[in-house]
Every structure is written in structure tokens, then in C-alpha cells.
Amino acid sequence: MTKEKSQLLLRRVCLIAFDTISIIISFFLSSFIAYNGQIELSFLKNTYLVLSILLVLSLVFFTHMKLYVSLWRYASVNELLNVIISAMMSSIIYCALCIILNLNPPISTMFLYLLILLLLIGGSRFGYRFLRLYAGRHGLFGRSDENCKRVMIVGAGSAGEKILRETLVTPKINKQVVCFIDDDHTKHNRRIHNIPIVGDRYDIVKKAIEYKIDEIYVALPSIDDKQVSEVLNICKETRCKLKKLPGMYQFLNDEIILEKLKDVEVQDLLGRDPIKVNLEEIMGYVKDKVVMVTGGGGSIGSELCRQIAKSEPKQLIIVDIYENNAYDIQLELQRKYPELHLETMIASVRDANKIRDLFAYYRPDIVYHAAAHKHVPLMEDAPHEAIKNNVFGTLNVAKAADHYGVKRFILISTDKAVNPTNIMGASKRLCEMIVQSFDKKSKTEFVAVRFGNVLGSNGSVIPLFKKQIKNGGPITITHPDIIRYFMTIPEAVSLVLQAGAYGHGGEIFVLDMGKPVKILDMARNLIKLSGLEPDVDIEIKFIGLRPGEKLYEEMLMKEEGMQTTPNKMIHIGKPIELSDNFFNQLDNLYQLAYDEDSDIRKAVHEIVDTYHYDEKTTHGVKVAV
């Protein structure tokens, strides 16, 4: 038996023993008072029988009312109600035994028994809670004042009160809540558990200095993300560590404990309204289908697998060349969805024969093609690899989808495919062209979904900035004016799934990424969220645009136009007319890629005339002039 289980068993035994003594004391003391110290002999003759039955039945009912499993340090109205009901039932049992055994004690005996028992079993439990509250507030139970963090809670509601209570009754938490902030002015200058409510959101910075705050907990589960971001943007100016309640469900499920609070991330400051999708539409076209995800171990691919797994597919096939990534998502899905029919295959989309064999064996109904090289600077140094993997990997998967009668093929594309200035973007534009070309001649519905950067994905700026901050700086930014569109991975993937449900073939779906974000602002916010000062604690260094990098990304080519969908976050670009010679051009490009020909960029430009590149670049290396 573990130490924790032994302690729990000992605690329950002690409570049962105390309740047994409480019942015995209540029984004799109530009788002694009711009989004015002179108990009748007829009553005493049946004492042992009555008391034995009363003890057994009362303890059984106490157990049923959860009096031995509740955490009494968190005792509240519900626990008090259980204590009252338990004491009343014990009194009713006592009364029934007197009637059955034809005993006639004074009627006051029952009321006295109820009162004394209630004081004993209720007083012991709530006295324990009040003792812990007192000890927590006065630094007892080993709490160190030296290392104790001073905390401000934003939100003087039920969620904030529960967080305060957690800090008071848990001795291992070295936190001291010293003030509340709330926008409800009727609460100002009032107290919660003797902790003052000192102002509204506009007082946060001033009060953080006045009360010497180390950490700020934002407990606002009922307001929308935009309002929360406004509060967080004020809090970040305090140089305090920030944490927030993830959402309303924690409040509803009574899960508001310090462990559930999460660190504030830069995406929490963006102030974006939550993106909504029609889950019924997504479920409707994925449920009971065989779904294949190429690149299923990557940032986007793995999230696709997670959301598809929720929609009850007939079978989910993960295809990825990187076994570690594939293994991680496989274990996660097997744990969360044990009934899911899941297959994980290690394979490269470059291997046409392997891809064809997988399609022949599994016969997928829907294919999400997320496998790709996406790192812009690395692909500038390895243009042939970008073409081999992105373009001809897509071609291999598209051919297999066409040949084996896949119902729908969804390509994951990027905003960098619009008027590309780098080989990665140009390669993804070629992928879109392949998809549109196949759609014209195939029964399979081929579509593409194009979106911008996703927060937290592999290779994105945020993980890089975090590492640079951890190392003491500097944070490196290519240009002070560079901007990007951002969306969280789950948001992007949910829109990809819904766009796939809208597809009829040939469309390029464009996701509305909201307002663009300056990378410089994002870097400054990350530094502040770390409790540091930009350009004081952490230097921000500008290193110049990298080869193929734009100051801004475009979402839609001018000639494509724009159509709307039922979801305002998803738009449709019209298909572009392609050359009749397109596939011959691809054959030539294939030869150049595998010959490592230095004219690879020129060949790509001949197919994608919107691609602009530096003619001084050969094999990804600048030529001296």
C-alpha cells in the first residue's frame, strides 16, 4: 500500500472513530440533560441495544452522505448540508428505535441529541477548515515568508474566491494573495476572506507597484477572449508573472485550482474573437470514412489527426517519414480514443511506389496532404529538395488519389504561395496548380486550403523567441516593419476541416487570418510576459530580411477574385487557367531537380510566372559580383 493510501485510510478511520464517540456522547448527554440528571431505569435497560443499532445505522448513513471522502479543507455549503442531513437522519433513527422498543424519553431528548451531534460532527470538520484558513493566512504550516510570492487576482467573483481559498488552505503553495481587482465598482473597498478589492483594470499597474506584486492571476472565465486580452495587455506592463484560467468549463466543473491555471502566451494578447466552425458539417463528411493524413506527425498534420479522431472515422491512416513524430501522435490517439481504428505508416511521399501501395491497400475516402518542407530560409539553401518533396511528393499522392478513386483530396497550402519570393512558396504554388489540374480530369474532388502562420508550430517564431529569451537574448528580428498573419493550430485545422466539407473540386480555400501582427510587437510582448523589459533586460536586434523573405504576406492572388462561403472566415479563390503544357513542364522540372541543376529557379519561374527570385542565387548560395 502506498504512503498516500495509508494516510487516506488512517484519516477515514480517525473520522469514523470520532463520529462514533460523538454519537455516544450525544446519546448520553442529551438523555442526562432531558432527565435532569436522573435517567429512568426502563430507559437504561435498553441503552446498549438502542445505542448499538443507532451507531451502526448512523455510520452507514454518514458513509452514504460522503462524510468520509470530502476534502474538508475545501468544505462549503454542500458539505454543511450533508452534515445537517446526516445529523437529522441519525436523530430520526434514534426516534424510530424509541418507538419500536416502546421507550418514552422526553421529547426534548431528540432535539438535544440532534443539536449536540450537529455541533460535534460539524464543528470538528469546519473547525479543521477554519484552522487551516487561519494557519495559511498567518504563515503557519511551514510556509516561508521569504520565498512567498505576492499575488494579485483579477476577478473578484467565484473563480477568484476559489483561487484565494486554494492558496490559504494548501501549505505547500508559497503564495499570498494580497489584493483583488474587479471592474464592478460596487465591490471596491470590500473584502473577500479579509483580502481587499482595490480597483478596476486601469488600476492594475499602480496597485501592482503599491502592493509589491510578484504574480497576477486572471480569473475571468465568463468574459470573451477579446476582453481578456485587453486585461492581459494591461497586466503585461507590470513585469509580473501572469497566469490565467483557461476557460469557462473549469469554472463549471469546479476545477479551479492553481494547477489548472496556465501561463499567459502571446496568442492570449491578440484579442481575436473565437473562431467558430460547424462541427456537424465536419462530422458529417468524416464520420465512417477512411481518412489518410500525410505528414500526420507534423504540427498541422497531428492536429488534423486529433480533430478527425473526434469525428468517428471508420479508419485513420497516419503517413509520415519521421518516426518519432508519428509515434508520438499514435500513442496520444491510442490513449484518448482506444476504439479508433488507427494505422501509422512510415513512408515518404517521394516514394511513388510506396504511396501507390498504401492507397491500394487502405483505399482512403478522404486524403489530407500536409507533408511538406516549409522552412523558408532552409529551402532557399536547398531548392532542389523543396521541389522534390513538395512538388513531386504532392504529384505522387495526387496520382494515387486519382487512380484509386479517393472521394476528396485536400492540399494544405500557404499564403507564401501568393506572388512567391522564395522557393518554398513557389513550390507550394506548384502544388496548388497540380491540384487544380487533376481536378479537371479526375472524379476525385481536389481542393487546396491556404492560410498563414500558425502560432506554436514547428519552426515558427515564437518557440525561437522563447529560446532566445531563456538564453538571455538577443531576440533577432529580420526587419522592424515585418508583419505576419497568425492563427492558432486548432483554429486553422478546424477551418481546414470545414473548408474540406465545402469543397466540390478545383477551389482554393483562403482562411481569413484576421488582422496582421507586427513581429516586433510580438517579440516585445513575449519579453514582457517573461517579466523582463525589452531593450533593457533583453536586446532586440534587427538582422535584415533573409533571402526570399517578404515584409508582408498576401492571402490571394489578384486574378483569383473572391467568393464567400457560409463560414465568413473561409473564402474561395477562383481557379486560374493553366498552360496545356503544364505536365510536360513538370517532367522537365523533375529532371532538373534530380540533376541538381543550377537553373532550377529559372525553370520554376517559367511555370509560376508570379515567382520572383534573385538571379544572383545559385544552389541557394549568393554568387560574388
VENTAWO-V442148 format. One line per field, one symbol per residue. phi: phi as a letter, one per 20 degrees, with the letter a starting at -180 (. if undefined). burial: I if it has 24 or more other C-alpha atoms within 12 Angstrom, else O. Layout:
# VENTAWO-V442148
phi->???
burial->???
This chain:
# VENTAWO-V442148
phi->.fffffffffffffffffffffffffffffffffelncfffffffdgffffffffffffffgffemfdcfeffdgbfffffffffffffffffgffffffelecfggfgfffgffffffffffffffffffffffffdmemnfeffefeedddeoedffffffgffffddffeeccfdadcbffffefmdcclmdfedrdgfegffffffelfdccdedcfedffffffffffffffemefdcbfgafffffeldecffefdffdfffefmeffedceffffffddgmdeddcemfefgfgffgffffgfelffbcdedbeeffffffffffffffcfefedccdeadffegffffffffeelfeccdddfaecefffffecfffffgfffefffffffffffdmffbcdeedbfffelfdcffffffffffffffffffddffeecccdbefdfnfgnfffgffffffgenneedcfbfdfcbecbfggfffffgffgffffconfdedefemefdffffffffffffemddgmdecfddednfegneefbddebfgfembcecgefeccceffefdffegffffgffgfffeelffefffffffedfeedcefeeclmdfefc
burial->OOOOOOOOOOOIOOIIOIIIOIIIIIIIIIIOIIOOOOOOOOIOOOIOOIIOIIIOIIIOIIOOIIIIOIOIIIIOOOIIOIIIIIIIIIIOIIIOIIOOOOIIIOOOIIIIIIIIIIIIIIIIIIOOIIOIIOOIIOIOOOIOOOOIIIIIIIIIIIIIIIIIIIIIIIIOIIIIIIIIIIIOOOOOOOOIIOIIIIIIIOIIIOIIOOIIIIIIIIIIIOOOIOIIIOIIIIIIIIIIIIIIIIIOOIIOOOOIIIOIIOIIIIIIIIIIOIIOIOIOOIIOIIIOIIIIIIIIIIIIIIIIIIIIIIIIIIIIIIIIIIOOIIIOIIOOIOOOIOOIIIIIIIIIIIOIOOIIOIIOOIIIIIIIIIIIIIIIIIIIIIIIIIIIIIIIIIIIIIIIIIOIIIIIIIIIIIIIIIIIIIIIIIIIIIIIIIIIIIIIOIOIIIIIIIIIIIIIIOOIIIOOIIOIIOOOIIIIIIIOOIIIIIIIIIIIIIIIIIIIIIIIIIIIIIIIIIOIIIIIIIIIIIIIIIIIIIOOOIIIOOOOOIIIIIIIIIIIIOOOOOOOIOIOIIIIIIIIOOOOOOOOOIOIIIOIIOOOIIIIIIIIIOIIOIIIIIIOIOIIOOOOO
